[in-house]
Amino acid sequence: MANTFRKSVRKLNQEQMNQDASALFSSEQKNALFKQTKMYIFLQELLESVKGELEAEEEIQSYFPLTTDGPNLSFMNVGYLGIYHPKTEKGRKYIKDFHDLRGNRLLIFTDQRIIFLTIIEYIDQGLFYSYPYEAISVITVKKMKSSYWEREGGFRFTRKKLISYYFDFECENSIFSELIDEADAQLFLEQISEIDKMKNISIRESVYRKRKFDFLINNFQMGLRIGIFLSYSMIVLFILFFLLGVVFHIGPWADLIPKY
């Protein structure tokens, strides 16, 4: 079943873009998809609270859901990093209702800034992060393709293609990096021409950092390239040492095949 948080935010986006909401939520759908409807109602209440954080005349343009499934990176929200202990009754109720700790996150694009929040942290502590467009000089939007094999039964496997977009920017002393899906990437590119304060932001495929240290250390693309390089290097070294041991009787596998 598709992620209810992701689906609910998608429908909020459709309403935000003035589409017919009555066609999206019929009484049959509400009865059949109780959990999704519950999430939708919760998000409406959450966003009403977020709107109270906005500046005068600041307006929300769109929402992007980030989860621990699908195309998103999510490595900062799983394992030990995904552990969270709620401090309020409201936070405990959210976890009980939706079985989520730090997995559901939200990017909100207003006409003045980008707002990022982790749902449980916001309802429990009122914590969110603000990135004014004036403080962002470059946003990276790079298309990334990958594939995987999915078992269909028995020995039958089908190759599936996955398209995601690397989304990255630096704002003052903060760095934000994520993978978003194709629908969100296209929506973001459309927003650029509609939000006046975003028109001065350069959209590139390469990662931008003010400091070289951050470019090397805080760079997902660089880390991915280094990881791939090290993986291939280990394979080459394994083959090299194996051949040295078998053919020339040198190295750790020198006695693998006895000399005659």
N, C-alpha and C positions, 0 to 999 in steps of 0.2 A: 504494500500500500504506500502511496506517495506521502511524503512528509507533510503533515497537516499545517505546520507553521509556514512552510514554503507556499503551499496552496492558498492559505488564508491571506498572506501578504500579496500574492499575485492578484487576488480578487480586490484587495484594497487599491492596488495600482490601477486596476481597470475602472474602479469607481472614481479614483483621482483624475483619470483621463476622461471623465464624463461619459462613461459607457452606461448602458441600461442595466442597473443592478437587479431589477426585478427578474430579468431572465437568468441571472446567476444563482439566485436563491429562491427556489420554489419550495412550497410546503413539503413536497415529497423528499427533496434533497435535505431539508432540515431534519426530517424524521430519520432518514437513512444514514445521514452523516452527522450524528450528534456531536461527536468529538470535534469535527472540523468546525461546526457551528459554534461550539463552546470556545474554541480557540479564536474564532472570528470576533465574537463578542468581547472576549478578553482583550484582543488587540485594539478594538475600538476604544475601550476604556483606557488602555495604555497610551494610545496616541492622543487622547484628550488630555492626559497628564503631560505628555511631551509638548503639546502645543502651549501649555502654560509656561514652558521654559523658553519659548521663542521671544525674540525681540519684537518691538512694536512694528507692525506692518510686515513682519517676516512671514513668508508663506511656504508651506511644504509643496514640493514639486513631484517627488516620487519616493518609493521605498524599495530597498533591495534586501531580500531575506538571505541570511547566511546560516548554514546549518552544518552538522557534522556528517551529513551524507550528501550525495550528489556531487557537483563539481567543486565544491569549496575546499580550501586547504584544510582547515579545522585542526591542524596539528597542535595549536595552542589551546584546544578545548577538549582534548581527550586524555585518558590516563590520569596521572596525578594532577596535571594542569586543569583537568576538567572537574576536579573536586571542589565542591562549594558547600559551606554550612550556612543555612539561612538564619538570619538574625531576627526576623519579624514573623508574625503570624501570617501576613500576606505572602511572604516568601515561601513559607512552609506549605501554604495552600496551593501556590503555583506549582511547586514540585510534586505535590500529591496529585493534582489534577492532570498535569501534562508530562510527568516523569522526565523532566529536563533539569539539568544543573546549569552548565555554561554552554550548552550546545546551540541554542537558538539566539542568534544575534541579528542586529538590524542596522542597515545603513539608511540614513534619511538624507535626502537632498532637498535643501531649501533654496530660496533665491539668494541666500547670502553665505551659506556654509554647508559643509558635510557634517552630519551628526552620526556618531557611532555609539551603539550601546549593546551590552549583553543583557538580555531580558531580566534574568534573575537578579543581577547586580543593580539594575535600575529600579525595579519594584521593591527591592530590599534596602537599598542605600541611596537611591536617587542618583546613581553614578552614571555619567555619560561623558563622551569626548567630543570636542568641537574643533572643526578644522575650517577656518574662514578661507574663502576663495582667494582673498588678497594675499594670503601667506603661502599659497601653493603656486609654484611656477611651472611644474611639469607633472602630468599624470601619465603613467604608463598603461597602455591598453594593448596587449599583445595576444594574438590568437595562438593557441596551443592545441596540437592534435595528439591524441594517443589512442591506443586500441588495446583490447583485451579479449580473451577467449571465454565464451560462456557455454557451459555444458547444457545441452538440451535434452539429454537422456542417453543412457548407454554410453557408446563411444562417439557420439555426435557432438561436435563443438562448432559454435558459430562465432566468427570474429565480429566484435562490436567496436564501433568507432565512437570516441568521446571527444567532443570539441569544448574547450573551455577558454577563458580569457584571463590572462594575468593582469590584475588591477593593482597599481602601486602608486603611491605618492609620498612626498616628504613635505611636512608642514611644520616649520620652525624646528623644534627639537624632537618631533614625533615622526615615525615612519609607519605607514599602513600598507600591508601587503595581503592580498587575497586572490583566490581564483573565483571567478564568477561564471555563470553559464552564458550561453549565447544570447538568450532573450534579454538578460540584464545588461549585457554589453551593448546590444543594439539600442536598448532604451537609454542607456547612459549617453551614447553618441548622439542620440536625438536631442537629449537635454542640453547639450553643449550650445547649440544654436538658439535655444529658447531662454537660457539663463544669462543675462547680460554680464554678470560678474565672472562667468566662466569663460568668456570669449578671449580673455587675455592669458588663459592657461594653455600651454603647449601640450598637445597630445602626441606621444611618441610610442614606439615599440621598445625602445631601449630604456633601461632604468637610469634615473637621474638621482645623484646624491651631491650635496654641496661639498662634503669631505670625502677624500679618497678612502679613508678608513671605513666609513659607513658603506661606501660602494663595495668594498671587499667583504665586510663582515655582515652587514645588514642588507643582504641582497639575495633573494630567493633564486633568481635566475643564475647568479654566479655560483651559489651553493649547489644548484642542480647540475651545472656544468662540471664543477669540481667532483661531485659525487659520481657522475658518469665516467669522468676521466680516471678516477681512482678504481672504479669497478673494472674497467677494461685493462688498466695497468696490472691489477691483481691477477686477472686471467692470463695476461701475457707472461708475467713472472712465474706463474704456476707451470705454464707450458715450457718456459725456458729452463727452469730448474729440473723439471721432469726429463727433458731431453738431455740436459747435462749429466744427470744421474744415470740414465739408461744407456746413452751412447758413449759418453766420455768417462763415466764413473767418477764424476766430480759433484760435490755438493751433498745436501742432506739425503738424496736418494741414490747415492753412489753404490750402495750394496743391494739395491732393489733387484737387479739381475746379476747373479754371480759371474765372476770372470772365468774364462776358460783358457 
